[in-house]
Amino acid sequence: MIKKLSEDISSYLKDASNLIGFADIVYIPESKEEAQELIRSLYVDGTPITVSGSGTGLTGSRVPNGGVVISTERLTAMSFDETTNLLTVEPGVVFRDVNTFLEQYSRFLPPNPTEWLCSIGGAVSTNASGSRTFKYGAMREWVHSLEVILSNGETVTISSETINNSTYSVVSQNGEEFSFKLFSVPIPTTKHAAGYFVSPSMRTTDLFVGSEGTLGFIQSITLKTLPKEEVLLGGIVFFDNYKRLLQFVDEVRTISKTKSDGSIEARLIEFFDENSLNLLRKFYHEIPKSAKGAIWFEQESIEESMDIDIDNWWKIIAEYSSLADETWFAQNDIEHRKLAEFRHKLPSEVYEVIGKGSSAKIGTDMAVPTEFFDDYFWEYLRLLNQANVQYVLFGHIGNCHLHANMFPKNDEETTRSRYVYDTMISKALEVKGTISAEHGVGKLKKQYFHKMYSKEVLDYFVSIKSLFDPKNQFGKGNLF
Ligand SMILES: Cc1cc2nc3c(=O)[nH]c(=O)nc-3n(C[C@H](O)[C@H](O)[C@H](O)COP(=O)(O)OP(=O)(O)OC[C@H]3O[C@@H](n4cnc5c(N)ncnc54)[C@H](O)[C@@H]3O)c2cc1C
């Protein structure tokens, strides 16, 4: 039976961004039929609906702006079809549980957001990504089909077929057609998670992936999976200067993407700056004293070629890093877990820091095209150091996507941090990058989203939203 809470709902009124909202009631359906019935009844009065996943979002997008919250936490069914290798999940399934579940079939779901406790519904709705996006792309690439309950309570099944007549069209279970003309929107070619994905040759699912709870309630998700790698090689490479680190990344990125000499093929390339390493030193005394930065890489391999792969990585590491001998290599599950935890520890330690002394974290999420990345990186460092605020710079360097997390301690520091944020947003937009590569826009990044797109594009997005949600019920306050 559906649960209805009107007291003790404070945990549903916030997310990891610390924004706090308000709502009258939280509904927790146990089945999609209950969710559908509820949404149909809310349509009558046009009650605002905020869909809630795990609440790990960083932009306030699941923070309600009045009306009701519908939580997906009890919608957790999961099934795997061994003929098609497709995984079908209800939206409340926690991301970490998916790969645990898939292990029995020796398969895995490639995207891996650092926050393993996010829900699959949330991950699809924000087009989440993570470290392995370097090789495999974001959630969008892995969605095979979706079932969505629209605001009038009707269900649409959405496939990932490519559209070839520039008209977007889906038909609901009672035969109602929702269609609109597709225009070319200047979507950045970088990793990107800000606003609707629309293009004349898109897949039908693309519109709903990354729509941040604004178009309907995603009630079922079918995902593509891949065979689990036979063996995995990984490592954390330390550098005593950023110049050589950037050259190393550039080389690894180029060889991996173009497979130019076939020697290495990274599936992830992640960066830690000197401040990140300093934050982690209290847990990892073995971090070399002279290390100013580090790169975590992983490559899938097979038993027979493992030694050759190690050798190839070793050659390139030795060429670029004077701390090559200090590299932490990982070849078995325990060693890999240690490296993944090292990466995972950083954002959680960052939250510890906020709790102790900083008023609020200001975190960036921009990505820029590869050819502009090195200049962007140096500008980041220059402005961050000039701001004289505690910070860490880390993240998905393979995708030219770093997070600068700043921890201002007073109003003046907040102003200086905001200046860094705004300037780096402008610089990303100047080179056709994105204001958000993976966290989305939500309620907190609207001003930048509105800077990124012209009024014409924003009006077009609003018209799409109105088609599916004419009473503006879903995700009120997100994006627009
Ligand atoms: C420490 C930390 C690390 C993180 N690392 C990453 C990372 O590496 N990569 C990354 O991409 N993100 C990362 N995030 C951000 C966050 O984890 C992701 O955005 C995640 O996808 C949110 O999932 P959730 O279930 O918590 O969604 P919520 O926060 O609950 O909701 C997010 C949005 O999805 C909508 N939504 C949820 N379920 C549905 C549904 N069934 N139907 C329609 N709309 C729905 C909500 O309405 C809301 O708009 C990180 C966050 C933290 C705190």
The ligand as a Gaussian input file, in Angstrom:
#p B3LYP/6-31G(d) Opt

LIG

0 1
 C       29.909000      12.658000      -2.904000
 C       29.149000      12.766000      -4.205000
 C       29.754000      12.337000      -5.375000
 C       29.052000      12.422000      -6.583000
 N       29.661000      11.966000      -7.716000
 C       28.986000      12.006000      -8.886000
 C       29.595000      11.507000     -10.086000
 O       30.711000      10.998000     -10.090000
 N       28.878000      11.594000     -11.223000
 C       27.624000      12.146000     -11.256000
 O       27.037000      12.206000     -12.328000
 N       27.041000      12.630000     -10.143000
 C       27.674000      12.571000      -8.971000
 N       27.083000      13.056000      -7.832000
 C       25.748000      13.651000      -7.928000
 C       24.584000      12.651000      -7.704000
 O       25.024000      11.501000      -7.043000
 C       23.951000      12.268000      -9.038000
 O       23.372000      13.414000      -9.621000
 C       22.874000      11.179000      -8.929000
 O       22.538000      10.753000     -10.220000
 C       21.605000      11.611000      -8.229000
 O       20.825000      10.442000      -7.962000
 P       19.765000      10.427000      -6.765000
 O       19.062000       9.133000      -6.785000
 O       20.395000      10.805000      -5.505000
 O       18.771000      11.550000      -7.290000
 P       18.041000      12.709000      -6.492000
 O       19.036000      13.659000      -5.932000
 O       17.064000      12.143000      -5.558000
 O       17.283000      13.384000      -7.715000
 C       17.995000      13.958000      -8.782000
 C       16.998000      14.357000      -9.881000
 O       16.429000      13.191000     -10.481000
 C       15.000000      13.269000     -10.451000
 N       14.495000      11.913000     -10.343000
 C       14.907000      10.928000      -9.509000
 N       14.229000       9.793000      -9.766000
 C       13.366000      10.074000     -10.767000
 C       12.393000       9.320000     -11.463000
 N       12.157000       8.037000     -11.183000
 N       11.659000       9.921000     -12.430000
 C       11.869000      11.228000     -12.741000
 N       12.787000      11.988000     -12.112000
 C       13.527000      11.416000     -11.137000
 C       14.693000      14.139000      -9.245000
 O       13.408000      14.710000      -9.343000
 C       15.798000      15.164000      -9.364000
 O       15.460000      16.108000     -10.339000
 C       27.745000      12.975000      -6.613000
 C       27.142000      13.397000      -5.420000
 C       27.835000      13.303000      -4.233000
 C       27.156000      13.755000      -2.976000

